[in-house]
């Protein structure tokens, strides 16, 4: 079980937190046939299998084996026709009819005002709107009025890499990352501000996202001595030295859990967070400690 730090619980209760949901959260979903969403490497292997030229397919597979996943995805997009690439995205992130899992319910009940996600699917925001009486606003990195929601009181889901509703605007390949930094620098400036004012909790995120790495490193070195942000990780996913590097270079404190039984302990820990946050909110309300 994860021992949630008291400072973090209070930040969430006071709505001074950002829940950052990665692909690991969506992996808990399944469809009526019991199929879970693919991990990114599995999805890229599937795309590679559709490349008909053997040399090109081997090139993609080599990138996957070398963990150069952004390049592998870039090559798949290059070697497959645009309609095929788009069709496969729609199949995986929309067409497979995945259903939200209990962890989506519990994350919604934690009720962080700001939730960010790199996931293209709509599992979290759809479920959150069901549980929160359709009060959740969804914004994408490319929306012109995205800054407006930061100072309001509304619940917001920020789609950092776009949505499957608009596949052509998703950030999925190396060139798309670069173009987003060029064309939507103002959005990343907003994220820099949030790192100063809010506590981030990364769940199901691998920290392979180059934009998040750069933003966290920049924040850590510019504001030495600031309180840490948090990343929830399986205890077997990183060595002690790697965890120290995360803490030193990104000011990220790891909260570890046992990944046995399909990451059951993560779901249990998130469920246990809900009453902790509710109790902290009651205490804040009773003492007017906003």
N, C-alpha and C positions, 0 to 999 in steps of 0.2 A: 504493500500500500504506500502511496505517496503521502508524505507528511507535508501538508501545505503550510508554508510560512505564514505567520500571523500578519506580517506587514502586507503580504500579497493578498490575503483574504480581505483585509481592510481596504486595500486599494480597489479590489473588485466591488466590494460592498458600497464604497463611495463613488463608484463609477468613474474611477481614475485609472482604468485598465483597458487594455486592448487584447482580446483573445485572437490569436493568429492561427488559423486552422489550415493545416497542410493536407496532403494526400492521404496521410495515415488515418485521419478521421473518416474520410470517405470510404476507406477500405473496410470499415465496419458495416457498411450497407450491404444489402444483398437483394436479389430479385426473387420472384416467385419460385424459380428453379434452384434457389440456394447459391447462386453464383455471385461472387464478390467482384467489385471493380478490380481491374488489373493493377499491379504495381507498375511504376513508370518503365522499369527495365523490361518487364513482360510485354507491355504495350509496344515498346520500341521493337522488340523481337518480332512481334506480330506484324508491325509495319514492314520490317526488313524482309519478312517472308513473302510479302507482296511485290517486292522489287524483282523484276524478271531477269535483269542482266546479272549474271553470276558474279562478275567482278565488282559491280556496284553493291550487290548484296553483301559480299564478303567485306567490303569497305565499311559498310554500316555496322556489321556484326563486330568488326575489330574495334570500332569506336565504342560500342557498348561494352565489350570486354575490358577496355581501358578506362571505363567509367566516364568517358567524354560524352555524356548523354545529350548535351545541347547540340554538339556537332552531329551526333547520330540522328537527332530529330531533324536538323537542318538538311542533312543528306536525304532522309526519307521524303521530306517535302520537295526536294529538288528532283529526286529520281522517280517519284510517283507523280502522276498528273494531278493538278490542283483539284479536280472534282473527286478523284479517288481519295486523296488526303483528307479533304473536307468530309466526305462520306464516312470515312473511318472514324473521324473525330465525333461526328454526330451519333454514330452507332455506339461508341464507347461511353460517351458522357451524357447521352440523352436516350438513345434508342433501346438500351438494355433494361429499362424500367427498374432501376435500382430503387429500393425503398429505404428511407432513413432508419437508422438503428437507435437504440436507447441512448447511446452517447450523444446523439443529436438532440434528443429531448432534454437531457441533463445539461448540456452546454447552453441550450436556450433558457433553461430555468435558472442557470447561474446569472443570467440577465446582465451581462456586460453591455453597456450602451454601445460600445464600438467593437465590432467584430470584423477582422480582415481575413481574407482567404485567397490563396493562390489557386484554389480549385475552380475548374470551369463548370462543374456540375452545379445544380441548384438544390442539392439535398438539404443543406443547412438553412438557407434563407426561406425555402418553401415551408419547412417544418417549423421554423421559428415564427413565421407569420401565422401558421395555424394555431400555435400555442399562445401567441401574443396578440391575438385578435387583429391580425393584419395591420399592426402598427410599425412594422419593420421596413425602413426605407433601404433600397438596394441601389448602390452607386458603383460605377465602373471607373477605372483609372482615367479613361478618356472623356468622361462627362464634363462639359464646360462649367457646370455649377457644382462640381464635387466639393469645393471648399466651403460651400454654404452649410453643409451638414455638420461640420466640425464644431461649430459653436452653438448649435441647437441642442435641445434636450431629447430629440427623437432617437429611437434605437436605429442603428445603421449597420448594414453589412457592406463593406468596401471590397469590391472584386479587383484585387491587385493585378491579376493577369487577364481580366475580362471574363466573359461568360459564353457558354455554349450557344446561347441565343444569337450571338453575333460571332460565328467562328472565325471570320476574317480579321477580327480585332483582338483575338487571343494572343497572348505572349507565350510562345511554345518553343521557339527555336533561337539559335544564337543571334541571327540577324534581327529578329523581332525584339529581343532584349535591347539591342543597340539602338534600334529605331525608337523604341519607347523612351529611352533615356534622352534621346535627341528631341523628340517631339512633345514629350509630356514631362519635362523637367520640373514644372511647377507642382505636379503631383508628388514627386519624390521630395520636393521641398516641404510639402505638407507632412509627409512621413517623418522627416527630420524633426519637425516641431513636436510631433507626438512622442518621439523618443525622449524628449526633454520633459514633457508634462505628464506622461502616462507610463504605467508599468506594463510591458508586453509579456504575454505568456504564449510561447510557441508550442502548439500541440500537433503532433503528426507531421512536423516539418523537419526536413533533413539538414537544413542549412547549406544545401548545395545551390540555392538560389543566389546568383552573383550579386543581384541588386541588394538583397537583404544583408549579405556579407559586407558589402561596401558601406551601407548605411550604418550597420552596427559597429563596424570598425571605426568609422569616422566619428561616431558619437562617443565611443569608448575613449578614444585618444584626445578628443576635444574637451571632454568633460570628465577628467580623471576624478575619482572619488565619489562619483554619482552612485546612487543605489542601483543594484543590478536588475536586469531583466531576467526572465526565466525561460528555460526550454525543458519540456517534458520528454524524456528519452527512455528507451529500453536499456536496462542496465548492461546488456551485452553488446550495445551498439558502439561503444567508444571506450578506449583505454583511459586510465587515469591521467596520462600525459595529455591526451587529446582534450579531456574535460578541462584541464588546467589552461590549455591554449585558448579554448572557448571563453574561459573566464577572463584571461589576461588581455586578449585581443578584441573581444566583443562585449565584455562585461555581462556575459550570459552565465547564470547559475543553473546547473542541471538538476532537475528533479527526476530521480530514477525510479523505474518500476520493473517488475519481473514480467517479461513478455510471454510467458507460458500460456497455453490454452488460448491461442489467437488473441493475445494482448488483453485477456480478461481483466487483469489487475488495473489497467488504465481505465476501463469503463467503470469499474467499481470505485476507483479513486475519484473520478469526475462526479459520480453520483454522490459520494461522500462530501464533495465540495459544496454542493447545493445547500444543505442545512447550515454549514459553517458560514456561508455568505449571508444567508437569511438571518442568522443570529447576530452577525456583525451589523447588519442593517438595522435591526431592532435596537441594538445598543447605540448606534449613531443617532437614530431618531429620538431615543429617550434622553440623550445628553445634548442634543442639538450640536453634535460634533462634526458638522459638515466642513 
